Amino acid sequence: MALNPTIRLQKFLAECGVASRRKAEQLISRGAVSVDGRTITEMGYKIDPKRQEVHYQGKLIKPKTKWTYILLNKPKGYVTTMSDPQGRPIVTSLLKDLDTRVFPVGRLDIDSEGALLLTDDGALAHKILHPSHESTKTYEVVVKGVVSQGKIRKLEQGIEIEGKKTWPAKILQVKKQGPACRLVISIHEGRKRQVRRMFEAIGHPVINLKRTAYGKLQLGSLKSGAYRFLTPEDMKKVLL
């Protein structure tokens, strides 16, 4: 029996590097995507890439054969969206002389810094972001006050935020710094401002937040605002 050659439209857009799957769904809902000349706004719409033509904003979309992966040390003051109605600087403005359009994998809020992956590989971005794949992200966090062992256990077991419990976290290091506390925490979810909200929930607001690793891929000595292209070996570390 022949395999079904169809694929969901948002997945096709992601695999072609147009955007992450989540963002592709937004593009479809806005009416920016057409199939064989007909605008599609239906979620879950399936296409046969070998028989049908897909256009995004009037441009024919074709599957890519080569992907770009970048690790950026995001400075504070930059947003991780592709555009910003408030006119704030966006992270992609730090990338120079690229011949392909890349997008951030996940978020780092404007007041946070550190490791940020950018790619044109939507399928891999989806895999990294989905909690079921357990791609961990590690953060160095400085919070107000000294966090007790009891509160650390709460974070490690999962804490309720807006009616939904977080997945268990790993606290890798705790060090008192005067009236504050420095911790290293590892999670594999990506809710909006999640780390900040976790510490707010236990009464210790975040003073400084820096992501230091995706999986086993470390930010290392990469300077603030600098970036490097990643190898296939680097990307294997991301999913460990």
N, C-alpha and C positions, 0 to 999 in steps of 0.2 A: 504494500500500500504506500502511495506517495505521501510524503510529508506535506502538511499544510504550509504553503510558502508565505502566508500573510503574517504581518507584524503590526502591532499597535503603532499608531502614528507618532505618539509622543516618544516611544522607544526608538523608532526610526530616526527621529530628529536628534535624539541624544547620541545615538550611535554614529550619526554623521557629523557630530561636533557642533551642532547649532546651539545647544544649551544643555544643561542638566535635564533629567527627565521631569523633575518638578517644575522647572522653569519652562520647559517645552509645553507642559499642560497649560500654563498661563498664556503662552503665545497662541495656542490653539483657541482657548476661550476668548481671546481678544480679536479673533478673526484674522490673524496675521499669516495663516497657513492655508494653502489651497492644494487640492489633489485633482489632477486633470482639469484644471481651470475652475473648479468649484470650491468655494471657501468652506472649510470644515471647522465647526466649533464643538462638535460632539466628542466627549471623552470616550476613549476606548475604541475609536474608529480604526478599522484595520485596512491595511493596504498591501498590495503585492509590489514590492520595490522593483521587480524585474519587468512589470507590465504597466506601472503607473508612474506619472511624474508628480513630484512634490515641489512646490514653490514656497519659499518664505520671503515675504515682502517683495515678491516678484522675481526672486532669484531661484534658479533651479538648484535643488539640493541633491548632492550625490554622496554615496558612501565614501568615507575616507579610508586610506590604506596606511597612513602614517600619522602618529599622534605626538602631541607636544605635552610634556610634563615639566612643571616649574615649581620650585620651592622658593617662596619669598619670605623675608623677614619683615612682616608688616609693621610699620611704625604706628604709633598712636596718631589719631587725627584723620585717618583714612577710612572710608566706608567700603564694605565688601560687596556692594551692588555694582551692576554694570553702568548705572547712571544714577544721578541723585538730583531730585527736584529742588533741593535746598542749595545746590551748587557746591557741596562739600567735595574735597578731592577723593577720587576713587582709586582703588589699588592698582588697576590696570594702567593708570597713568605713570606708574613707576617702571613699567616694562618698555624697553626701547628697541626699536628696529625689529619687531616680530613680524613674520610674514603670515601669521595665522591668528585667528581670534580665539582667545582663551577666556575662561570664566573661573571664578573662585569655587573651590570645593568646600561648601559649608560656609560658616560665618565666623567673623571675629568683630565684635562691636567696635565702634569708633574709639572708645577709650581703652581698648585692649591692643596688645602687640604680639608679635611672634610668628611662629610657623604658619604659613598659609599655602596650600596647594592650589595651583591653577592649571587648567588643562582644557583641551578641546575634545576629550574623550568622555562623552556623556555617560556611557555604560559603566565605565570605571568609577566615575563620580557617584553614580547611584549606588554602586556596591560599597564604596567607602562610607557613604552617609547612612546606609540602612542599618539600623541597630542589630538585625539578625546576623549580619556579617561580623559584628563585634570588632570593627576596626577602631582601636583605642586612640584616644587623644590625651596627651599629658600636658599639664599646666603647672606653672609655678605661680602661687597665689600668696599675696600678702593681705591679711585681714585685720580688722580692728579687734583688739582684745586677744586673750589666750584661749584657744579652743580646748575644751576638756575632752578627756578620753571617751566620756559618754556621748558627746556630740559627734566625735569622730566615728564612733560605732554606728550612729544613726545615718551618717553619710555613706558609710560602707555597706549598710544594709538596704539603703534606698530611702528617700525622704519624699513626702508628698508635696507637690507643687501644683497649685490650682487644680486639686482634685485628682491628680495623677501621680503615681509613685515613680520615682526615678529608678533606673536600673542600678544595681550595686556598683559603688565606686571603690577604687583602691586608693588609700592614703599611703603614699610611699615615704613621706618624710614630714616631720613636724619640728619646727624650731622657733623658740621664743625670740622675739626681737623687740626688747623694751616693752612698750604698751601694745605691741602688735605681735602677730604670729605669721611665720612663713611656712607654707605647706606645699607639697608636691602631690597633685591629685590626678588620677587617671580615670577617664570615663569613656564609654563608647556610644553615647547618645549625642544628639546635636540640636537639642531644643534651643530656642532663642534665649540668649543670655543665661544659659543653664547654670554654669558654674557660679556666676554672680548670684543667681536666685537661690541656689542651694545654700550658699553661706549666709545670705540674708535670712533664709528660713530658720537657721539655727542661731540667729542673733549676732552674726559677725560680718558686717558689710565689707566688701572687697575694696582695698586701697589700690592694689595693682594686680593686673592679670596678664600673664604671658604664656602663650602656648609654646611648648618646647619640642614636641614630637608628635608625629603621626605613626602609630605602630612603633616600630623600631627605627624609623627614620628620624634622626635627631636634627634639630636646628643647628647645633654646633656653634662654630665661630662666625657664621654668616652675619654680616653687619646689618644694622637697622636700615631698611630701604633697599638692601641688596638682594639679589636672587641668583639662582643657578638652575641650569637645566638638569633634569633627572634622567638617569639611565634605567634600563629594564631591571637591573639589580637593585637600584634604589626603590623602585616601585614594588618589588617583592617585599621589601621591609615594611612598606605602608600597610599591607594587608596581613602582617603577622600578628 
